[in-house]
């Protein structure tokens, strides 16, 4: 006489661990949301940095050509952000533009702002002190 071992069905094994994946996902979801929010925030900060760099370069070229400094500041502000702080310094040899912006995530205004700045320098053209 041979003894047979009772077979356990695959369904019984699966049902024991069936809810664990859902529980693990539910526990990790808040952490994933925080990581996603941080990544989106980093992308926004990098985009603002590129805007400031481009605006500073364009403003430095315009100021070096001899355009009025008020116009240069207004163009730089419109090319970057409305609350940007623009400093234009025109000397006999070089013209320097510095743009500083504070960026906050739109979904978390109470968080501290990240200060971004960009500086561009251009040679002042002859006859434009």
C-alpha positions as CSV (number, residue, x, y, z in Angstrom):
1,X,0.0,0.0,0.0
2,X,1.3,3.4,-0.9
3,X,0.6,6.5,1.0
4,X,-0.3,9.5,-1.0
5,X,0.5,13.0,0.3
6,X,-2.5,15.3,0.1
7,X,-2.0,17.9,-2.6
8,X,-2.4,21.5,-1.9
9,X,-4.0,23.4,-4.6
10,X,-2.2,26.3,-6.2
11,X,-5.2,28.4,-5.4
12,X,-4.8,28.0,-1.7
13,X,-1.1,29.1,-1.9
14,X,-2.0,32.2,-4.0
15,X,-4.9,33.3,-1.7
16,X,-2.5,33.5,1.3
17,X,-0.4,36.2,-0.4
18,X,-3.0,37.8,-2.5
19,X,-3.4,41.0,-0.5
20,X,0.3,41.6,0.2
21,X,1.0,43.3,-3.1
22,X,-1.9,45.7,-2.6
23,X,-0.8,46.5,0.9
24,X,2.8,47.1,-0.2
25,X,1.7,49.4,-3.0
26,X,-0.6,51.3,-0.6
27,X,2.3,51.7,1.8
28,X,4.7,52.9,-0.9
29,X,2.3,55.2,-2.7
30,X,2.9,58.3,-0.5
31,X,6.7,57.9,-0.9
32,X,6.3,57.7,-4.6
33,X,4.2,60.8,-4.7
34,X,6.9,62.7,-2.7
35,X,9.6,61.6,-5.1
36,X,7.4,62.6,-8.1
37,X,6.7,66.0,-6.6
38,X,10.4,66.5,-5.9
39,X,11.3,65.5,-9.5
40,X,8.7,67.9,-11.0
41,X,10.0,70.7,-8.7
42,X,13.6,70.1,-9.8
43,X,12.5,70.3,-13.5
44,X,10.7,73.6,-12.8
45,X,13.8,75.0,-11.1
46,X,16.1,74.0,-14.0
47,X,13.6,75.5,-16.5
48,X,13.7,78.8,-14.5
49,X,17.5,78.7,-14.6
50,X,17.5,78.3,-18.4
51,X,15.1,81.2,-18.7
52,X,17.3,83.4,-16.6
53,X,20.5,82.5,-18.5
54,X,18.8,83.2,-21.9
55,X,17.3,86.5,-20.6
56,X,20.7,87.7,-19.1
57,X,22.5,86.9,-22.4
58,X,20.0,88.8,-24.5
59,X,20.0,91.7,-22.1
60,X,23.8,91.9,-22.0
61,X,23.9,92.1,-25.8
62,X,21.2,94.8,-26.0
63,X,22.9,96.9,-23.3
64,X,26.3,96.5,-24.9
65,X,24.8,97.8,-28.2
66,X,23.8,101.0,-26.3
67,X,20.1,100.5,-25.7
68,X,18.7,102.4,-22.7
69,X,19.2,100.5,-19.4
70,X,15.5,100.8,-18.4
71,X,14.4,99.1,-21.7
72,X,17.1,96.4,-21.2
73,X,15.8,95.8,-17.6
74,X,12.2,95.6,-18.8
75,X,13.0,93.2,-21.6
76,X,15.0,91.0,-19.3
77,X,12.1,90.9,-16.8
78,X,9.6,90.0,-19.5
79,X,11.9,87.3,-20.9
80,X,12.4,85.6,-17.5
81,X,9.8,86.3,-14.7
82,X,7.8,89.3,-13.7
83,X,9.3,89.3,-10.2
84,X,12.9,89.1,-11.4
85,X,15.5,91.4,-10.0
86,X,17.6,92.7,-12.9
87,X,20.9,94.6,-12.4
88,X,22.6,96.2,-15.5
89,X,26.0,97.6,-15.2
90,X,27.5,99.3,-18.3
91,X,31.2,100.3,-18.2
92,X,33.6,101.4,-20.9
93,X,34.8,97.9,-21.7
94,X,32.2,95.5,-20.5
95,X,28.5,95.4,-19.8
96,X,27.2,93.0,-17.1
97,X,23.6,91.8,-16.5
98,X,22.6,89.8,-13.4
99,X,19.1,88.4,-13.1
100,X,17.9,86.9,-9.8
101,X,14.6,85.1,-9.3
102,X,13.0,83.2,-6.3
103,X,11.1,80.1,-7.4
104,X,8.5,78.3,-5.3
105,X,6.6,75.2,-6.1
106,X,3.0,76.2,-7.1
107,X,1.5,73.4,-5.0
108,X,3.5,74.3,-1.8
109,X,3.7,78.0,-1.3
110,X,4.8,77.8,2.4
111,X,8.0,76.0,1.4
112,X,11.1,78.2,1.2
113,X,12.0,79.6,-2.2
114,X,15.0,78.6,-4.2
115,X,17.0,81.6,-5.3
116,X,18.3,81.3,-8.9
117,X,20.6,83.8,-10.5
118,X,22.3,84.1,-13.9
119,X,25.0,86.6,-15.0
120,X,26.1,87.5,-18.5
121,X,28.8,89.8,-19.7
122,X,29.4,91.4,-23.1
123,X,32.0,93.7,-24.5
124,X,30.6,97.2,-24.8
125,X,30.6,98.5,-28.3
126,X,32.7,101.6,-29.1
127,X,30.9,104.8,-28.5
128,X,28.4,103.4,-25.9
129,X,29.8,104.2,-22.5
